[in-house]
Amino acid sequence: MESNAKDSLLQLLFTYQSTVSAASDTLLALQFGDRYASYALKDRQQGQLLALGYLQTASWNQSSFDQLMGVIEKWLSPQQVVEIAFDMDNLSMLPVAGYEEKKLQALHQSLFPFNSAAVFKTETMAEWQLQLGYTLPAPLLQGCLSRFSGARVRHTFKLALDNAGQSSAAGKLLIDIGIETFRVLLLKNNRLQLFQTYPYASPADVLYYLLSICEAQLMSPAEALVVLTGLLEKESALYKELWQYFMHIELREAGFIADDFPFPQHYFTTLNDLLLCA
């Protein structure tokens, strides 16, 4: 993969292709973050995972989007069902009651640096009585709408809440670990308390933010349930550090039906959640 724009180069970090013959009825899931993209292809009839990939990029522009399309081109078909999730870090929200888009946009611009090249997108979460707002690089959104006009699109916040399960008064922290950032969803008594993305460079950074959240929310780390997904392993320093403070930790696995899948399945749990939307 080559490009004239150095910062748009895609780096393929994980890739998988099944030995099973390609199916005619497939489902494609695409997930985009500020600095990554992931994809998964599934046989809709058999439920078999056929292909998966995770790529990193410095930024999204027309070049990087076109490169991604080149990577997945062989998996595309005209009548294919496509599910898309945007995992952008900049997310603002307001209650649906009395909602006005200009109010949400003003809130968003007060929280996040204004980018004239970005497109402001809104979504409604009726079941939680929330209106969401976030910005996307224009080439990314326009490319998705052009190439996948029939796709269903949502922010990963919706996926996270839909798959959060029940929570008690002790609190439930759902943590998804990325390459340089991690996302935290906090529920108590089935009520949303927090949804935030944080940067990290070391396990100490992650621990600092999580303990700060517990303190601010009057939660005991020893009693809270921690559910982990994303790019970490049980042997990692981060996982061991978490066990020093949190007594109830679970890894939520993707549950792929796949032959000889070479990676821990919890790396791609949110991607599988997207596959299950169809």
PLY file of the C-alpha trace (Angstrom):
ply
format ascii 1.0
element vertex 278
property float x
property float y
property float z
element edge 277
property int vertex1
property int vertex2
end_header
0.00 0.00 0.00
1.60 3.26 -1.10
0.54 6.87 -0.96
1.93 10.30 -1.81
0.74 11.53 1.61
3.02 9.96 4.19
0.64 10.49 7.11
-2.16 8.65 5.35
-0.38 5.30 5.08
-2.32 2.39 6.51
-0.50 -0.19 8.57
-2.07 -3.64 8.73
-1.68 -4.88 12.32
-3.91 -7.97 12.35
-5.31 -10.03 9.50
-7.21 -13.30 9.25
-8.70 -15.26 6.36
-10.62 -18.47 6.75
-9.82 -21.56 4.73
-13.57 -21.98 4.16
-14.74 -21.19 0.63
-16.23 -17.72 0.17
-19.99 -17.57 0.66
-22.51 -15.81 -1.58
-24.53 -14.31 1.28
-22.17 -12.31 3.46
-22.26 -9.59 6.08
-19.52 -6.95 6.24
-18.81 -4.99 9.44
-16.65 -1.86 9.27
-15.49 0.06 12.33
-13.62 3.36 12.08
-11.76 5.20 14.79
-9.77 8.42 14.58
-6.63 6.44 13.87
-7.75 2.93 12.94
-10.14 0.84 10.91
-11.24 -2.76 11.37
-13.34 -5.04 9.22
-14.93 -8.46 9.50
-16.72 -10.61 6.95
-19.17 -13.30 8.00
-21.18 -15.99 6.21
-24.77 -15.02 7.08
-26.11 -18.54 6.66
-23.47 -20.49 8.60
-22.29 -17.73 10.94
-18.67 -18.49 10.00
-16.09 -15.71 10.20
-14.49 -15.50 6.75
-12.06 -12.60 7.08
-10.94 -9.94 9.55
-8.45 -7.10 9.60
-7.29 -4.25 11.82
-5.37 -1.32 10.36
-3.81 1.81 11.84
-3.60 5.22 10.19
-2.24 8.60 11.24
-5.29 10.38 9.81
-8.26 9.92 7.51
-8.25 11.55 4.08
-9.23 10.48 0.60
-5.97 8.62 0.11
-6.22 6.54 3.29
-9.89 5.75 2.63
-9.09 4.63 -0.92
-6.29 2.45 0.42
-8.70 0.77 2.80
-11.15 0.13 -0.03
-8.31 -1.51 -1.93
-7.65 -3.83 1.01
-11.27 -4.99 1.33
-12.26 -4.80 -2.35
-12.16 -8.56 -2.82
-14.69 -9.02 -0.01
-17.30 -6.65 -1.45
-20.42 -7.77 -3.34
-23.42 -5.83 -4.71
-26.15 -7.21 -2.44
-24.02 -7.45 0.67
-25.37 -6.35 4.06
-23.04 -3.74 5.58
-22.93 -2.46 9.17
-20.75 0.56 10.02
-19.73 1.95 13.40
-17.79 5.16 14.00
-15.59 5.12 17.10
-14.57 8.79 17.09
-13.20 10.08 20.40
-15.10 13.36 20.20
-18.62 12.63 21.42
-21.08 15.00 23.04
-24.64 14.33 24.16
-27.79 16.05 25.38
-31.16 14.80 26.63
-33.74 14.33 23.87
-36.22 16.51 25.79
-35.96 20.05 24.47
-33.20 19.06 22.04
-32.05 21.49 19.37
-29.21 20.64 17.02
-27.66 24.10 17.34
-27.43 23.61 21.12
-25.70 20.27 20.69
-23.33 21.70 18.11
-22.50 24.63 20.40
-21.80 22.21 23.26
-19.66 20.08 21.00
-17.57 23.02 19.82
-17.02 24.10 23.43
-15.69 20.63 24.31
-13.61 19.81 21.24
-11.37 21.86 18.94
-13.20 23.09 15.85
-12.13 21.45 12.60
-13.43 23.10 9.45
-12.67 19.96 7.41
-14.86 17.77 9.63
-18.57 16.98 9.31
-20.84 17.21 12.37
-23.13 14.17 12.67
-26.03 13.59 15.07
-27.82 10.43 16.19
-30.78 9.71 18.43
-30.73 7.03 21.12
-34.43 6.89 21.90
-34.14 4.05 24.42
-31.76 6.15 26.53
-33.41 9.49 25.71
-30.14 10.92 24.38
-29.06 12.84 21.33
-25.45 12.28 20.24
-23.13 14.54 18.30
-19.66 13.90 16.89
-17.46 14.99 14.02
-15.95 12.90 11.25
-13.34 13.66 8.60
-15.36 14.57 5.51
-13.57 12.08 3.19
-14.35 9.24 5.61
-18.06 9.99 5.95
-18.55 10.81 2.28
-16.62 7.73 1.24
-18.74 5.46 3.44
-22.02 6.98 2.25
-20.92 6.71 -1.37
-19.51 3.17 -1.30
-22.06 1.73 1.15
-25.24 3.71 0.56
-27.46 1.01 2.07
-25.37 0.49 5.22
-26.64 1.13 8.72
-24.44 3.63 10.54
-24.05 4.38 14.26
-21.52 5.49 16.86
-19.88 2.73 18.89
-21.46 4.28 21.99
-24.72 2.68 20.86
-23.02 -0.69 20.50
-21.43 -0.36 23.93
-24.74 0.40 25.65
-26.63 -2.30 23.75
-24.12 -4.89 24.96
-23.50 -3.55 28.46
-25.80 -5.96 30.29
-27.09 -5.42 33.82
-25.29 -3.36 36.45
-25.59 -3.11 40.24
-25.06 -0.29 42.73
-21.40 -1.35 43.01
-20.86 -0.16 39.45
-19.83 -1.76 36.17
-16.86 -0.48 34.18
-16.74 -1.59 30.56
-13.28 -0.84 29.25
-12.16 -1.19 25.64
-8.39 -0.90 25.15
-7.08 0.62 21.92
-3.55 1.36 20.75
-3.07 4.78 22.35
-6.50 5.39 23.88
-9.03 3.43 25.90
-12.77 3.89 26.26
-14.71 3.66 29.52
-18.44 3.13 29.91
-19.71 3.26 33.49
-23.12 2.02 34.61
-24.62 1.89 38.10
-28.01 0.33 38.76
-28.49 0.18 34.97
-28.07 3.95 34.70
-25.48 5.60 32.53
-22.90 7.50 34.59
-20.03 8.10 32.19
-18.76 7.46 28.68
-15.31 8.80 27.93
-12.16 8.11 25.93
-8.77 8.66 27.57
-5.19 8.68 26.23
-2.57 6.39 27.71
1.10 5.61 27.26
1.59 3.18 30.15
-0.43 0.94 32.50
-0.06 3.61 35.17
-2.03 6.04 32.99
-4.95 3.62 32.67
-4.93 2.89 36.38
-4.84 6.59 37.25
-7.94 7.37 35.19
-9.88 4.34 36.44
-9.13 5.04 40.10
-10.03 8.70 39.58
-13.37 7.63 38.10
-14.05 5.38 41.07
-13.24 8.18 43.50
-15.42 10.70 41.68
-18.31 8.23 41.47
-17.96 7.05 45.09
-17.23 3.51 43.94
-15.05 0.89 45.59
-12.57 -0.65 43.11
-12.73 -3.85 45.14
-16.50 -4.12 44.59
-16.93 -2.79 41.04
-17.17 -5.19 38.10
-14.63 -4.55 35.34
-15.36 -5.97 31.87
-12.41 -5.77 29.48
-12.24 -5.92 25.71
-9.65 -4.79 23.20
-5.91 -5.01 22.78
-4.56 -6.47 26.00
-3.55 -9.91 27.22
-3.75 -11.68 30.56
0.06 -11.74 30.71
0.35 -7.99 30.14
1.54 -5.51 32.74
-1.75 -3.63 32.42
-3.85 -6.68 33.26
-1.67 -7.47 36.28
-1.83 -3.86 37.49
-5.64 -3.87 37.30
-5.78 -6.96 39.51
-3.90 -5.06 42.20
-6.94 -2.82 42.74
-9.97 -4.43 41.08
-11.18 -7.78 42.43
-13.84 -8.56 39.82
-12.43 -8.58 36.28
-13.84 -10.32 33.22
-12.65 -10.57 29.63
-15.60 -10.44 27.22
-14.78 -12.64 24.26
-16.08 -12.11 20.72
-17.38 -15.65 20.28
-16.43 -15.93 16.60
-17.15 -19.16 14.78
-13.74 -19.43 13.13
-11.21 -22.10 12.20
-7.77 -21.63 13.78
-8.35 -18.00 14.72
-4.81 -16.79 15.61
-5.61 -13.92 18.01
-7.35 -13.58 21.39
-11.00 -13.11 20.53
-11.51 -10.27 23.01
-9.29 -8.12 20.76
-12.27 -7.82 18.42
-15.33 -8.10 20.66
-16.76 -4.73 19.60
-16.32 -5.70 15.95
-18.30 -8.89 16.57
-20.98 -6.84 18.35
-21.34 -4.97 15.07
-21.64 -8.21 13.10
-24.48 -9.28 15.42
-26.48 -6.13 14.65
-27.70 -7.55 11.35
0 1
1 2
2 3
3 4
4 5
5 6
6 7
7 8
8 9
9 10
10 11
11 12
12 13
13 14
14 15
15 16
16 17
17 18
18 19
19 20
20 21
21 22
22 23
23 24
24 25
25 26
26 27
27 28
28 29
29 30
30 31
31 32
32 33
33 34
34 35
35 36
36 37
37 38
38 39
39 40
40 41
41 42
42 43
43 44
44 45
45 46
46 47
47 48
48 49
49 50
50 51
51 52
52 53
53 54
54 55
55 56
56 57
57 58
58 59
59 60
60 61
61 62
62 63
63 64
64 65
65 66
66 67
67 68
68 69
69 70
70 71
71 72
72 73
73 74
74 75
75 76
76 77
77 78
78 79
79 80
80 81
81 82
82 83
83 84
84 85
85 86
86 87
87 88
88 89
89 90
90 91
91 92
92 93
93 94
94 95
95 96
96 97
97 98
98 99
99 100
100 101
101 102
102 103
103 104
104 105
105 106
106 107
107 108
108 109
109 110
110 111
111 112
112 113
113 114
114 115
115 116
116 117
117 118
118 119
119 120
120 121
121 122
122 123
123 124
124 125
125 126
126 127
127 128
128 129
129 130
130 131
131 132
132 133
133 134
134 135
135 136
136 137
137 138
138 139
139 140
140 141
141 142
142 143
143 144
144 145
145 146
146 147
147 148
148 149
149 150
150 151
151 152
152 153
153 154
154 155
155 156
156 157
157 158
158 159
159 160
160 161
161 162
162 163
163 164
164 165
165 166
166 167
167 168
168 169
169 170
170 171
171 172
172 173
173 174
174 175
175 176
176 177
177 178
178 179
179 180
180 181
181 182
182 183
183 184
184 185
185 186
186 187
187 188
188 189
189 190
190 191
191 192
192 193
193 194
194 195
195 196
196 197
197 198
198 199
199 200
200 201
201 202
202 203
203 204
204 205
205 206
206 207
207 208
208 209
209 210
210 211
211 212
212 213
213 214
214 215
215 216
216 217
217 218
218 219
219 220
220 221
221 222
222 223
223 224
224 225
225 226
226 227
227 228
228 229
229 230
230 231
231 232
232 233
233 234
234 235
235 236
236 237
237 238
238 239
239 240
240 241
241 242
242 243
243 244
244 245
245 246
246 247
247 248
248 249
249 250
250 251
251 252
252 253
253 254
254 255
255 256
256 257
257 258
258 259
259 260
260 261
261 262
262 263
263 264
264 265
265 266
266 267
267 268
268 269
269 270
270 271
271 272
272 273
273 274
274 275
275 276
276 277
